[in-house]
C-alpha cells in the first residue's frame, strides 16, 4: 500500500465515521438487541473503495489481500459471505456518502455539467441473458461510441468538468437518456435548485423542444450539437473538446475502476458494485481537492 493510498484510506474512514456519529440514521438498520458488528460501517465502505481502486473484482481475492497486507488498518477482516451481505445492505449508505463527499468539495459549485451514459455489460451469451437474475432489467442495447451491441445496463452520469459525480442512475440498456435525466433531477430536486442557471452539455440524444422547455423550467440551460437538418446551435465550438471530457470520465470508470468487470450476478450485487466504484471516484476527487492536487480526477497515486 502506498503512502498516498494509506492517507486516502485514513481520511475517508475518518470522514465516514464522523458523519455516522453525527447522523446515525444513515447507517443500515440493525436490531436494537444483538451483537455489535466487529467491522464498523466506516471500515466496510473504506474496504469497498480500496477494492475498486486496486482493481479487485473478486471479493474473495480482495479479502485474502487485506488479511495479508492491510491488517494494521483493518484488524478484523470478515468472511466473504458476511462482507457481501453487509455491503449489499449498505447501498443506501454508499449513495448517501457519495453526495456528502461531493458537496464537501469546491467543485460542487461548478456552473457547467456534462451528461452522458455508458454501457455496463452483464453477460456475453444468450444462455446468460435467459437464465441470469438480471433478466428483465438488463437488456440488449447498442453502444454507438464503440459500434457494438451488448447485453446489460447503462450507467447515466451527470458530472462536473473535473469528473466529480453529481447525479447518477443505473437503467436498462434501452432506457431513454432524456427521461433518465429528468428522473435524476426529479429524484434530487435540491441539486438543480441549488444550481440555478446551470449549464448542462450533452450529445445529440438529448433533444426535443418539450425536453428543453422542461429543463428551462428547472432553470437549467442545455447545450448540445445540432442534429441532422437543424441549424447550428450556440456553443457548437465547445462540443468537441468537452465531449472528450465525458468520454475521459467514462474511461476512468472502465479502464481504472473496472466498471465492465463488476462481477455482479444479481440486481443487488450489481448495484452495490457500481456504487462502490462511484464512491471510489468521488473519494479520490474529494481527497485531491482537499490536498490541493492539480488534477482532481487523477487515480495514479492510489491505484497501485
N, C-alpha and C positions, 0 to 999 in steps of 0.2 A: 504494500500500500504506500503510495507516495505521500509526502508531507501535505501536498495540496488536497488530496483526497481525504486524508486524515482530518484536515482543518474543515473541509466541507461537511464531513460526517458529523463532527463535533458541533459545528454551528447549526446544522439542520436539526440534529437531535435536541439541542437546547431550545431552538425556536419552537419546535413542535411541542416539547414538554411544557414550556411556558404557556403556550396557547391552550393546551389541555387543562392546565391548572386554572387559567383564567376563565375558560369556557368548557367546563367538564361535560356539557351536553353534546359536544362534538364527538366524544368517544363512542365506540359501539356499545349498544345496550347489553348489560350483563345482569344476571340475577343478583339481588341485593344480598343474598346469603350464599356463600360459597368460597372457594379458594381463589385468592387474587392471582392473576397470571404472573409468572416469573419474568416473562419478557414483556416490557411495557409497550404501549401503543406507539410511543415515540421511537423506541428501538425497532419496532416492526416496520414502520414506514421508512426509517433510515436504511434498514436492510433491503427493502424493496427498491429504493433509489440506487443504492450501491450496486445491486444486482443488475439494474438496467444500464448503469454507466460502465460497468465492467464487461458487459456483453454476455451475461449468462441467461440462456433461455430455458435451462433445466433447473428446477428448484432443488432437486437432489444434489446435483453437482455444485450449485451455489452454496448450499448449507454445509457440504463437505469442505469447501474452500474456507468458509467462515470458521469452522471448527479448527482448521489447520493454521490459519494465518491471522484471524481477527478476534481471537478470544480476549485480548486485552481491552477491546472496545465493546464486545458483546460476550460477557462471561457465561451467559446461558444461551444456548442455541437449541431451538425446539426441533422435534422430529418434522419431517416434510409434511405429513398429513395435518399436523397441528398448525404449522406455518401456513399451509394452503387454506385451511378452514378459516383461520383468523384474518388472513389477508382479504379473502372474499367478503367477510363480514365488515371489513373496514373500508369498503368502497366509498361510502358517504364521507368518511374522514379524509380519504385521499382527495376527493373532489373539493372538500372544504379547504384543505391545506393548499391546494393549487391556487385558489382565489386569494387566500390570506397572504401567501408569499408574493403573488403577483402584485397585489395592492401595496405591498411593503417595498416597492422599488420606485425609482424615479422615472422608470419607463412607462408606468401605468398611465401617466398623464399625456403620453404622446398623442398628437392630434391626427395621426394617419394610421389606419389599419389595413391589412391585406387579408383577403378571404379566399379560400380555395378548399378543395377536398382531395384526398389521396387514397388509393386503394389499400385495403388491408386484406390480403389473401388469407383464406381459411381452409383451403383444400385444393388438390390438383387432379382429382379423379372423379368420375361420375359416381362411383360407389360411395366416396366420401360425401358428396353432395346429397345422396339419397339417405345415408344412414347417420350422418352427423347430427348431434344435438342442436347444431346451429341451423339446420334446415328450417326454412320458413322465415328466418331473419336474414341469413346470408343469401345472396342472390348472384346470378350471373350478371356481370357488368362489363363495360368497355373502358379501358384507360387510353384516352387519346394521346397523352404525353408519351406513352411507350408503345402505342399501336398494338395493343393486345387485349384479349378478353381474360377475365378472371372470375373466380367464384369466391365470394366473401362479402366484406363490408366496406364502407367508406368512412374515413375519419375526416370530418369537416372542422376546419380551424379558422379562427379569427385571431390574428397576431399583430403585434406592433412590428415596425420595420426592423427592430433589433431582435425579433424572434421570440418575444415574450407572449405565451399563450394567454389570450383574453377570454375567448369563448371556444367551446368545442362540443362536438356531438358525434356519436357513432351510429350510423344508419345502414340499411341495406344498400347494396351496390347501385340500385336503380333510383334511389331517393332523389327528388328534385332539389338541386342545390339552393334555389331561391326559397323554397318552402322551408328547407332546413335552416337557412339563415334567419328567416322570420321566427321559426320556433326557438332558436337560440336566443334571439332578442326578447321574445315573449317570456322565456324561462328566467331570464335575468334582466328585468326591466330597469333595475338600478344602474346597470352598466351603461346603457345608452343614455339614461337620464343624467348621469354624472359626466357625460362627454358630449354636450350639445355642440352641434356644428362639426361633429367628427366626419372625416373623410374616409370612405371605405373603397378600396381598389380591388376589383375582381376581374375575372376574364369574361369572355363573350357569353357564358352561360347565365350570367346574372343580368338578364334583360327583361324588358316588358314595362309598359307605361304604368300599369297598375302597381307593379312591384316597386318601381322608383318612387311613385307617389306615396306608397306605404312607408318607404324609408324616409322620405321628406317629412312626413307627419311625425316621425320619431326624431326629427332634427338631425338626420344623417345625410351626407352627400355621397352619392355613388359615382365613381369614375370607372369606366370600362372601355375597352376598344369597340369600335363600330363593327356591327355585323354586316354581312354582305347586303348591299342595297341601301345601307344607311349612310347619311352624310357623316363626315369626320367629326368626332366628338371632342370636346375640350379636354386638354391634358393628354392628347394622344402620344406626345413625345416622351411622356413619362412611363408608359406602359411596359415597354420592352425592358428597361433596366429594373423596374420594380417587379416585373414578372419573375426575374431571376431571383429576387429576394424570397418569394414564397416557395419557389422550386428548391432553393437552398435550404429553407426551413424543413420542407418535406424530406429532403435528402438527409438532414441531420437525424430525423426520426428513423429513416430506413437504413442509412449506412452506419450510423454510430450507435443508435439505440435499438436496432434490430426490430423495427416495427412489424415487418412482414414475417419475422420468425418468432412471434409472440408465444407460440406453443399452447394457446388456449384451445380447449376442446368442448367447452360448454359456454353458454352466454355469460354466466357469472365469471368464468375463468378468463374469457377474452376481455371483458370489461375491466377487470382489476389489473390485468397485464398492460392494457393500453393506458389506464390511469397512472400506473407506476411510471411509465415512460414519459407521460406529460408532466408528472410531478418532478421527474428527474431533470428534464429540460428547464422547468420553471425554477427549480432549486439552483441549478447552475447559473442561470441568468441572475437570480436573486443574489447569490454569493458573489458573482463577478461584479455586480453593481455595488454591493456593499464594500468591496475591496478595491473599487475604482480601476477595474481592469479595462483596457481599451476596447476589447471585443467582448461584448456581453454574452454572446451565444457560444463562445468557444468552449469545447469539451476537452481540449487537448491536455490540460493539466490534470484531468480527473479520470480519463478512460483507460488508464493502464496501471 
